[in-house]
Structure formats: structure tokens, C-alpha cells
Amino acid sequence: MTQQPPATPVMQYTPTSLKVMTVNTHKGFTALNRKFILPELRDAVRTVGADVVFLQEVQGTHERHARLHDNWPDTPHYEFLAETMWPQFAYGRNAVYPKGHHGNAVLSKFPIVDFQNHDVSIAGPEKRGLLHCVLRLPGRASDVHVICAHLGLAEGHRQQQLELLCHIVRDEVPADAALIVAGDFNDWRGRAHDVLAEGASLREVFVQAHGSAARTFPSRFPLLPLDRIYVRNAGSHAPVVLPRKPWSHLSDHAPLVADIEL
């Protein structure tokens, strides 16, 4: 079911671009779950100054971890990360277990006027989702659509999920609307580019700028291009992989940032 987030005062200027960031938060823990570092991650995310943040593996709640860690926030992790800087947020719960749940989230400086989480899990233990949000930017005649993605580890599952993503784009996003799709695609073979170009007219910003997708995993010594930012009816300027320090300590994925021209 589609849910409506709370209203936010409308900004007075008309933006011509959006600075976007995507990061897999690894549920707020360092690699191998050795240390809970969500407060430090929040500080680092804030320094980027993104207008829209795409989060994967963000914790909604976890009763056991909350008891074990003194610095565990009282609010869901996406609310803790959004506090005071991103007045709008949406959460799509993907994985549910006895002690809690986690999923994808979008944080936005602009009003989120609608959002819907699509369960694209394939048979098996992996739970995956596509969180589709509609952003209303002041002074713009049409809304901006964003989709936060986290796809499966198995090649066969990813192919089905990419086809589902294309169907969602065709069914829910107007053909002339600006669209940004970002997240953890787990697509180390680069198969997603052609599927999304042919099925949804999406282009990956690092491929457009540098000829290849950015290497983001593992964050300490990035070898695999797992994370992506795709756009349609929009351009991009100077997409970057954020530097190894402090990010290699904060997530097992290196975050991506790009200025998207509307």
C-alpha cells in the first residue's frame, strides 16, 4: 500500500540540479559487524551535503542490538540519519525477522509526496526491494521520481529483479519525468547496463562520464562495481566515488555521489 509521509514547508527557490548520494549502511556496523558506528556514519553522510540520499541495508529496528549497544538510537536508523538535515524520509521494509527488520530508505530535502515499496524477492532467504519515491521540487512543473534499489546476490535473481524494475518504471513513471535509480545492484558482471537501457532508457552516470562503472566493493580495496546511479531525462556532472578515508571504516561499500542536472 502507498503511504503518505508528513508534509514539509515548500522551499522558495527552483533547483536545476540535485546532489545525490547512495550508500549501503551495513545496518550501522563496520565490516564483519565488529563495531556499531552509526553516529560516525551520520556525521560523514552530513558532510557530503546531498539533497537526496539512497540507503540500503538500513535498520528499522533490532531489539537485541538495542540492548547490547549503548549508542543505539531510540529512533529507526533512517530517522536518526535524517535528523534535522533531511526533513523528509521514506522507508521500505524488506527483511523481517524475530528481533527486527531492515530495508531501503530515501532521505530528501524536498517533499516526498508519494512512495511505495516493491518486494522483488525471489524464492529463497534473500529479501530485496525497490523503494519508489516521488519528489516535488519547488517551481518545477513535473515531479522527480527516484528509486532506491538493492538487488540479489544470485545472477538469475538479479536478472528477474532488473526486469521487474523496468516494469515498475514503465508502469509508474511518466515517460517525460526525470528519474534517478540508485543503490546496490550486486552486478559485478555489468549485465544491468544493457537491460536497463533497453527496458527503461536508463543510463549509468559513471559509465557515461568515465566509460565504466565505479568500483565500490570492498570499500578498503574496491575491486567490484556493485553500486550504481542511473538516470533518465536527466544529466550528470562529475560523479565521484568518495575517498577511502573515512568511508572504508564506515561501510563495506564505498558511497557514490553525483550532481544530477534536471
N, C-alpha and C positions, 0 to 999 in steps of 0.2 A: 504494500500500500504506500502511496505517496504521502509524505508528511510535510507539514509546513513549519519552517523554522521561525523564530521570533523576528519581528520587524526591526529594522535598523534605520536611523536617520539617513536621509539621502545626502551624498556628498555634492558639493556645489560646482565642481569642475567636470569637464568632459575628457576622460582619459583616451589617449590614442594608442596606448600600449599597456600590456600587463607584464609585470615581472613575476615569473612562476618558478616554483621550486618543487622538486619531488625527492622524497627520502623514505626509505624503508627504516622504520624506527626500531625494529627488532624488539618490540614490546618494552622498550626503555632500558634494555640491558646491553652491556658490551658483548663482543663476540664470545661464544661459549657460555654466555649467561653468568660471567664471573662477578659482575658488579652492576648494581642498578644506578643508572646515570641520567635519568630523565631530566632532572633540573639542569644539569650541564648541557644536555641536548637542547633544551628550550632556549637557553642563553645563546647557543650557537645559531639556532634557527632564526632567532630575532635579529642577529647581526646582518643577515642577508637582506632583510627589508623587502621580502617578496610580498606582492599583492595577493597571490593565491598560492597555497601550499598543499601539495598532494602527499598524503601519508599512507603508507602501507604497514601492515602488522602493528597497528596501534591498539593498545589495550583499552577495552571498555571498562572491565572490572576483573579483579582476581583476588578472591578472599584470602587465600593462603599467602600470596606475596605481600598483601597489605599488612598482614600480621608480622611478617618477617623483616620488613624494611621500614626503618623509622622515617625515611624521607619519601615514602609512598604518598602521593597526593590524595586528598579527600574526594576529588572530582575525577571523572574519567580522564584518561591521558590526553585525549584530543581537546578537552576543555582546559586542562592545565596548560597545554602548549599554546592554545589560542588566547589565553587570558590577557586582557587589556589591549592587545595588538591586532587581533583578528576578531571583530565583533560578531562575525557570522561563521558558523561551522555546521557541517553535516557529517553524520557517521553512518556507515553501513556495516552492520554486524555480519561477519562471515562464519567464523568458527565459534561454536558454543560448546562448553564443557562444564563439568560439575562445579568447578570453582570460579568460572567467569566466562569471558568472551573477548574476541579481538576481531579487527577488520580493517577497512579503509576509512579515511576521513579526508575532508576538504576544509581548509581554513581560508576565509576570504575577508578582505577589507571592504568588499562590496556586498550588497544584499543578495542572499541566496533565496530566490522566490519560489523555487521548487526543487525537490530532489527525490531520487528513487534508487534503491539499491537492488541490483540484479544478481541473483545467485547463479553463478555459472560453474558450480561444482560438478565434476564428472564423478561417476561411481568410484568409491574408494574413500580413504581417510582425509584427503586434501579438500579443504573448503576454500573456495575462491569467489571473488565478487567484482562487479563493476559498479561503481558509485557515480551516477549521473546527476549533476547539479546544473541548475540554470541561474546564471548571474545577471543581475540588472545593473548596468553601469549608467550613471547619470549622463543625460544628454544624448544617449545613443538610441536610435530608433528600434534596433533589434537587440535581443539578449545574446549573451555569450554562453555557450554550452561547454562544460568541462566534464571529463570522465576520468575518475581515478581507478586504475587497473592493477590487479595482482593476479597473474596467471600461474598455471600449474607447472610442476617440475617435469612432467612426462610430455614428450613431444606430441603424442596423439591427443592428449588432453588440451594442450595449447592450441593445436590446430582447430579443434572444435570450439574453443573459447574465442579464438580470433574470428571465426565465422559468426558466433553469437554477437560479438562486438560490432561487426559490420551490420548485422540485422538491427541492433539497437540504434546505431547511427542512422540507418535508412528510415526506421520507423518513428524515431523520437526527435531527431534534429532536423530543423528546416534546411533545405538544400543550400540556402544563401547565408546561413548563420555561421559566425565564427565558432570554431570548435577546437578545443585543446584536449588531447588524451595523453595522460602521463602516468607513470608508475613503474612497477617491477614486472617486466614481461617474461623473465626467465628464459629469454630467447637467445641463447648463446650461439646458435647457428645462423641467426639473421633471417629466419624464414618469415617473420612478421611483416617485413617491409613490403614485399610484393602483395601479400594477402590484403593488407590494409590499403595499399594504393589502389588496387583493382576493385576491392569491395566497398571502400568508403572514401576514396580520394584523399587519404591521409598521407602526409609526408613527414619524415622524421627530421628534426631540426639539425642534429649533428651530422647526419648523412648529407643534408643539403649544404651545410657550411664547410664540412671537412672531408666528405667523401666516405665516411664510415661512422658507425655508431660508437658512442663513447664507452670505454672500458670502465666498469664501476665495481666489479666484484673479483676477489675480496678487497675491501677498501684499503688494506695495508699495502697490497701489491696488486692493483687491479689488472686482471687478465681477461675477464669475460664481460661483454657488453650486454648486461641484463636489464638495465634501466633505460627508459626512453621518454622522449617528449615528441608527440606527433601533433600536427596542426592541419586544419583545413580552412580555407577562406581567411587565412592569416599568414603573416610572415614572421621571421625570427631574426634577431640580431645578437651576435656574439654569444652563442650558447657556451657554457663552461662547465667543466667538472670541478667541484670545489676541492681545494688543496687537501693534501693528505692529513695535515695537522690543522685543527684538532679532530677532523671528521673520522679518521681511521680508528680513533678511540671511542667514537660515539655510535657507530653503526657498522655492521659488516658490509654495507653497501655505501659507496661514495655518492653523495647527493648531486643532482643536476640542477642547473639554473639557466634560464633563458629569458630574454626580453621578447615578448610576442607582440608584434605590430598588428593592430586591428584595422 
